[in-house]
Amino acid sequence: METAKRLTATPKAMQLIEELRQEHGDLMFYQAGGCCEGTQPMCFTKGGYYPRLNDVNIGQLLGFDFWIDRDLFQYWKNAQFELDVMDGYGTGGFSLEIPKGKTFKVNYRIFTPEELAQLEDTTAYKH
C-alpha cells in the first residue's frame, strides 16, 4: 500500500526551488496561519526561520523541510498541499523568490477517504 503524500509541487515550483538552492544553499519552507505573517508559503535559507512549538512538518521538497503553522495544519489536515509558483509579488516579503518577481503559492486538494487512511506521518516541532 502506497502512502499518500501531504506535500507535492508543480514542475515550475521544483525548478524555482532548485534555482534558489543553487544560489542560497540549503532551504526551508514555512507557511504561517495568517494575520501579520500572511498565509503564503515562504522560502528561507535553512535556519533562517524557526518553527514555533508544535508547528508541523508536512514533508520535504528536494530534501528541504516544509513547516506549517499548527493551527493551519488543523484546518487543512485533510488536504494535500501542492506548492506552485506564479509571477508577481505576494505578501511574503522576506521569501527568497520575491527578488525574482515570483511568489510561491499553495493549491489545496481534499484527500479521498482512501487517501486519508494512507497518509504519511507528520512531525510536530519540539524545542
C-alpha positions as CSV (number, residue, x, y, z in Angstrom):
1,M,0.0,0.0,0.0
2,E,1.4,3.4,-1.1
3,T,1.5,6.2,1.4
4,A,-0.5,9.3,0.4
5,K,1.7,12.5,0.4
6,R,0.6,15.6,2.2
7,L,3.0,17.7,0.1
8,T,3.7,17.8,-3.7
9,A,5.0,20.5,-6.0
10,T,4.5,21.5,-9.6
11,P,7.4,21.2,-12.0
12,K,7.6,25.0,-12.1
13,A,7.9,25.2,-8.3
14,M,10.5,22.4,-8.3
15,Q,12.6,24.3,-10.9
16,L,12.5,27.5,-8.8
17,I,13.4,25.6,-5.7
18,E,16.5,24.2,-7.5
19,E,17.4,27.7,-8.7
20,L,17.2,29.0,-5.2
21,R,19.2,26.1,-3.8
22,Q,22.0,26.9,-6.3
23,E,22.0,30.5,-5.2
24,H,21.4,30.1,-1.4
25,G,22.3,26.6,-0.4
26,D,20.0,24.6,1.9
27,L,16.5,25.9,2.2
28,M,13.4,25.5,4.3
29,F,9.7,26.5,3.8
30,Y,7.2,27.9,6.3
31,Q,3.6,28.7,5.8
32,A,2.0,30.8,8.6
33,G,-1.6,30.8,9.7
34,G,-2.4,34.3,8.8
35,C,-2.7,37.8,10.4
36,C,0.7,39.6,10.4
37,E,2.6,36.8,8.8
38,G,0.2,36.2,5.9
39,T,-0.7,32.8,4.6
40,Q,1.6,32.4,1.6
41,P,4.4,29.8,1.9
42,M,7.8,31.4,2.4
43,C,11.2,30.1,1.5
44,F,14.2,30.8,3.7
45,T,17.7,29.6,3.9
46,K,17.8,26.6,6.3
47,G,17.7,28.0,9.9
48,G,16.5,31.4,8.6
49,Y,13.2,30.9,10.3
50,Y,12.5,28.9,13.5
51,P,9.2,27.0,13.6
52,R,7.2,27.5,16.7
53,L,6.4,24.8,19.3
54,N,4.1,22.2,17.7
55,D,4.2,23.7,14.1
56,V,4.0,20.7,11.7
57,N,6.4,19.4,9.1
58,I,4.2,18.1,6.3
59,G,7.0,16.8,4.1
60,Q,10.1,17.8,2.1
61,L,10.7,19.1,-1.4
62,L,14.2,18.3,-2.8
63,G,15.1,17.3,0.8
64,F,14.0,20.7,2.3
65,D,11.5,20.7,5.2
66,F,8.1,22.3,4.7
67,W,6.7,23.6,8.0
68,I,3.2,25.0,8.6
69,D,1.5,26.7,11.4
70,R,0.0,24.2,13.9
71,D,-3.5,25.9,13.6
72,L,-3.3,26.0,9.8
73,F,-2.5,22.3,9.9
74,Q,-5.6,21.5,11.9
75,Y,-7.7,23.4,9.4
76,W,-6.1,21.8,6.3
77,K,-5.1,18.3,7.7
78,N,-7.5,16.6,5.3
79,A,-5.9,18.3,2.2
80,Q,-2.9,17.8,0.1
81,F,-0.6,20.9,-0.3
82,E,0.7,21.4,-3.8
83,L,3.4,24.1,-3.9
84,D,3.2,26.2,-7.1
85,V,4.7,29.5,-8.2
86,M,3.3,32.5,-10.0
87,D,4.6,35.7,-11.4
88,G,4.3,38.8,-9.1
89,Y,4.9,39.8,-5.6
90,G,2.9,38.3,-2.8
91,T,2.8,39.1,0.9
92,G,5.8,37.0,1.9
93,G,8.3,39.9,1.5
94,F,11.2,38.1,3.1
95,S,10.8,34.9,1.0
96,L,13.8,34.2,-1.3
97,E,11.8,34.1,-4.5
98,I,10.5,37.7,-4.2
99,P,13.5,39.4,-5.8
100,K,13.0,37.2,-8.8
101,G,9.5,38.6,-9.3
102,K,7.9,35.3,-8.3
103,T,5.7,34.2,-5.5
104,F,5.1,30.7,-4.1
105,K,1.5,29.7,-3.5
106,V,-0.3,26.5,-2.4
107,N,-3.1,24.7,-4.2
108,Y,-5.2,22.5,-1.9
109,R,-6.9,19.3,-2.8
110,I,-9.1,17.4,-0.3
111,F,-8.0,13.8,0.2
112,T,-10.3,10.9,-0.7
113,P,-11.3,8.6,2.2
114,E,-8.9,6.0,0.9
115,E,-6.0,8.5,0.8
116,L,-6.8,9.7,4.4
117,A,-6.3,6.1,5.5
118,Q,-2.9,6.0,3.9
119,L,-1.5,9.4,4.9
120,E,2.2,9.7,5.8
121,D,3.0,10.8,9.4
122,T,3.7,14.4,10.3
123,T,6.2,15.7,12.8
124,A,5.5,18.5,15.3
125,Y,8.4,20.8,16.1
126,K,9.8,20.4,19.6
127,H,12.3,22.8,21.1
